[in-house]
Amino acid sequence: MQIDAALVLEDGRVFRGESYGAVGACLGEVVFSTGMTGYQETLTDPSYHRQIVVQTAPQIGNTGWNDEDGESGRAWVAGYVVRDPARVPSNWRSKRSLDDELVRQGIVGIAGVDTRMLTRHLREQGAMRAGVFSGSHLASAAEMVARVLDSPRMAGADLASDVTTPESYVVKALGERRFRVAALDLGIKSNTPRMLAARGVEVHVLPLTSTMDDLLAVAPDGVFLSNGPGDPATQTHAVELTRSVLERRIPLFGICFGNQILGRALGRDTYKMRYGHRGINIPVIDVATGKVAITSQNHGFALEGEPGEEFSSDFGRVLLSHYCPNDNTIEGVRALDVPAFSVQYHPEAAAGPHDAATLFDEFCDLMSRHAGANLMSEAR
């Protein structure tokens, strides 16, 4: 039986459709993702915490839901918006339909929406607060808009503490261990430790509340700053912890939210983007080589600055090393006098693309060079 539903935006725009997933109400920031595949990874990415995700691909759910591809142990999106859900999933790994999984996890969604029109509206007006209402939660447009306007904004939201691991855990290296890394969990995706482990890295995933003593107790060869949700301006502790790592010249690599944390530790501000970058087809240019990578991204905040800009920090010279040619958004930071670099995109992307996967090799090279430098210093 069809159950009516509505997506209501804070500017008063209402999109009608039918319930998909759980029946109820949800509130969050409505954003669009341009990925043609990988909806399970999107739903389970902690970086989407408190966001209502609109899939621009017209048909979603074709491959159902399996128990292997999640980027965490649960779905994190606040709500889900699709145009044409698959009637029957078809994949040898599928365990159940996407609709059934959304119901099981209590994710409120809506189907039958003109997602092309909705995406154009968000591109023109910017990401905004919204709500999905279905069944008995449907009310007058004025009442639903009022509920949306009462919900918190994404700017100023401290969300990493909601998604970080409560306890530290270890992902062992595959084969012989080459390095040990302390990974600060700001909302880490499961594939990140796997990508490091495949390169002989033992990964100690630590809670956001970890101190410098906690990191040093791991005796790390390097430190990793993960992706995550919310406003990086709220992460005072993570920024100060990063500064302590830089002072000790421990090799550091960050992605996505971690890129913003490193940038702030080096003295740069961040800002809220109009509608952000979310999808698996976003170009990035390396200013040093001119090489273009097609990347997976999910961020609504970015670092201030100009592509290729060099500036001085408390830790020496810094280069804004990568940018997106679509809008000149900064996509990478490289410290030139201490061993630290980061990117705004996802080299661990699942289901892809994999253009940037070699950044994990670069991190391993950085740890190897730093270990060699330490040995020569000790010998002298």
N, C-alpha and C positions, 0 to 999 in steps of 0.2 A: 504494500500500500504506500502510495506517495505521500510524503509529509512535507508541507510547505516550509521554506526557509528564506531568510533574507540576510544579505551582507549589507551592513550600514556603515557608511564612512562619516567621519567627524564633520565633513563639509556639507552633510545632509543628503548626499547621494545614496540611493538605495538600489541594490541589485537583487532581484527576486530569483528564486530557484527552488530546488528541492533538497531535502536533508540528505547528506552523505556522511556516513560514519555515525558517531553518537548524536543523539537528539539532545538539545540543550542550548546553552549560551556560552560564548567565550568572548574575551576582549583582548586586544593587542594591537601592535603596529602592523598594518597591512603592507606587504611587500611582494614583488613579483620575482620569480626565478625562471630563467630562460632555458634551463636544461631540458633536453629532449629525452633524457633517460636519467636513472639514478634517483627516482623519487623516494625509495626506501632510505637511502643514505641522507637525503635532504630532511626527511621527517625525523630522523634519529640524531641529527647533528645538533649538539648542545648550543651552537652559535645561533640557532633559530628560536631559542627560548623567548617566550612572550611575543612571538611574531605570528601573524596570520599569513600563510604563504599562498600566493596565487601561482599556479603552474600555467605558463604560457603555452606549453605543448597542449594541443587540443584534446588528446585522449590519454588518460592516465589509468594505471592499474592493469595493463595488459599482462604483465609477468607476475601478478599477485604479490605475495609476501613470503619470504623465506626466513629461516632462523639464523642465517650466517652473515648477511650483508649489512646489518645495522652498525652505525658508527658509535652507538652506545647501547645501554641496556633498555632504552625506552624511547618513545617519541617525545620530542621537546616542543614542537610547534604549538602555538596557542590555538590555532584553527587552520582549516585547509579549504582551498577554493579551486574547483576544477570545472572544466566545461563538459566533457563527455567521458564519464567513467566507463571502463571496460565492463561489458556485461558478464563475460566469463574469462577468468585469468587462464593463461596458457604458457606454462614453463615447467620443465621437469623438476626444478628445485622449489617450485611454489608449494607452500603448506596450506595457504588459505587466501581468500581474496583480500584486497586492500581495504575494502569496505568493512569486512569482518574484523580486521586488525584495528582499524580506527575505532570501531565500536568497543572492542576489547580494551583498548587503552583510553577510552573516554575522550577521544579527539573529535570535537564538533566541526563538521564540515558542511559545505554546500556545493551542489552540482547544478549544471544547466545554466551557468553564468556565462555571459559573453565576455570571456577573459581577454579577448583582443581589445574590446572597448574599455574594459577595466584597466588594462595595462597602459593604454594610451592616456587614460585619465590620470593615472598615477605618475606617468612620465611628465605630464604637463603640470600637475598640481603638487607632486612630491608625495613621498610616503607619509602616511597619516594614521592616526588612531582609528580603529574600526571594531566592529563586533559582528559575530555570526549568531543568529537567533533562529531557532526552529521549534516546531511543535507548540507547546503551551507557553514557550518563552517569547513567541512573537507578540508584538504589541503595536501600538501606533508608531508611525515614523518618528514623531516628536519624542515619544517616550524612549525609543531605542537610541536615537541620537543623543538624548540627555545622558543615558547610561554610558555611551561611548565617551562623551565629553568629561565624564567624571573619572575616567580611567587614567592611569599615569602615562606620561610621555616617555619616549625612549631616551631622549636627552636627559642626562642626570641619573639614569637608572644603573644601579649597582647590581648586576645579574650574575657575574662570575661566581660569587659566593654561593649562588643557588645550585650551580652545576658542578662545582669542583668535587673531587673525590673526598669522602669523609676520612678515609684511611689511605696511607701510602701502600703501593703495591709494586711488584717487579715483573717486567716482561723480559724473559731471558733471551740472550743472543742466540741466533741460530748458528750452530757450529762453534768454533773457537771464539771466545770473547776477545775483541780488540779494544773496546772502549767501554767506559761506564758513564752514563749520562743521567743527570738529575733533571727531570721534566716537571716544570711548574704547571699544574693542571688548572687552567683558566676556563676549561671546557673542551678538553682534548678529545679528538676523534680516535676511534680504535685503530684505524689504519696507520696512524703516525708511529706508535711504538713498533708495529709490525714492519714498517719500512726501515726503521732504524735497526731492528733485530736482524733483518735480512742482511745487513751490512756488518754484522758482528758486534752490535752495540747492545749492552745490557741497560735497559731503561728503568729507572726508579721514578715512578710517577708520584709526585708529592702534592698534598693539598695546598690551596692558595694561601692558607695561613702560615705556611712553613717559614721558618727564620733562616738567616744565613748559617747558623750553626746546624740546622737540619740539613741544609744543602751540603755543607762541608762534611757532615757525618757520612754521606754517601761516598766521599772521596772521589768526586766526579772528574772525569777528563773534560767534560763539557756540560753546559746548562742549556736547556731547551725551554722556550716560552711558547705555549700552545695558543691555538685559536680560542675563541670564547665570545659570549654575548655581552651586550650592554655598552655603556659609555666609558671609554678608556680614561676619561678625566676623573672617574671615581676611584681608580685603582692606585691610590697613594702607596699602599703597602707593596704591591707588585713593582711599582716604579722604583721605590727605595731599595728593594731587594735587588733589582736589576743593576742599580748604581753600585751596590756593594760587589756584585759579580764583576762589573767592569773595573772597579778599583783593584780587584785581585787578578785581573787579566786572565780569567778563566774563559776559554772559548765559549761563545754564546751564539745560538741560532734561534730565531723566532719566526712564526708565521701568523698572518692575519691579525688577531688581537695582539699577539706577541710582537708584531711589527710596530703597532701603535704604542705598546708599552716601552719597547726599546727606544722609539723615537722621542717619547716624552722623557725618558731617562737621559737622553742626550740633549734635551733642552727645547724640543719642538712641541708646539701645541697641536691639538687635534680639533676637528670640526665635524658637525653633523652634515652628511651629504644630502642632496635633494631627494634622491631615491636609491642610492647605493648601487653596488654591483653584486648581482646574484645570478649564477649560472655556470655553465661549463664551456663557454665559447668566447671568453673575454681576452683580447690581445694585450700583451705587455711587452714593452721594449726595454732592453738592457742598454743604458746610455753608454757603457764602456765599449760594447761590441756592435750595437745596432741590431742585435739578434732579436727576433720576435718569437715569443712563446704564446701559445693558446692555452689559457689557464682556467681553472675552476676558482670561483670567488664567492664570498658571502660576507659582505661588510657594508655597514651604513655610516661608518665614521672613517676619517682619513687624516693623514698627517699634512700639516701646512708646509708649503714650499713649492719650488719650481724644479722640474726635471733637470737633473745634472748639476744642481746647485751644490756647492761646497760651503760648509760653515764650520766655525770653531765651537767646540764644546768643552766641558770640564775634563773630557777624556781625549782631547786632541781633535784632529780634523775628521769631518764626517761628510760623506757623499750621499745625496739622494739618488740612488742608483738605478731605479726602475720607474717606469710610468706607463699609464694606460693611454694610448693615442686617441681613444674616443673622447676623453675629456681632460687629459693631462693630470689626472689624479696620481699622486705619488704611490708607487707600488713596491718600493724597496729602500732600505737604508743600509749603508756599509760604513762602519767605523774604520778609519784608515790608520790609526795609531794604536788601537787595541783590537783583540781578536773577536769581533762581533759583527754580525750581519743579520738581516731579516728581510722577509718579503710579505706583501699584503695578500698574496694569493696562496693556493693550496697545492704544494708539490706532492702531497700524499693523496690527491684526489681519487676517489672511487665513486662513480665508475669511470673516471678519467676527466680530462685528458692527462697524459703523462709527460708532456714536454718538459716539465720542470722537475722531474723526479731526481735528476742529477744533483740538485741542491743538497740532498742528503749525503751524496758523495763529497760535495764541497765541504760540508760540515765535518765529515770524517777526516778529510785532508787538513782542515784547520786544526783539529785536535791533534793530528799526527805531527804537524809542523810545530805546534806549541809545545808538545811533549819533547820533541827533539831540541827545541830552543832551551827548555828548562834543563835538560840533561847537559847541554854544552855549558850553560851558566854554572851548574853545580860543579862540573869538571874544572872550570876556571877557578 
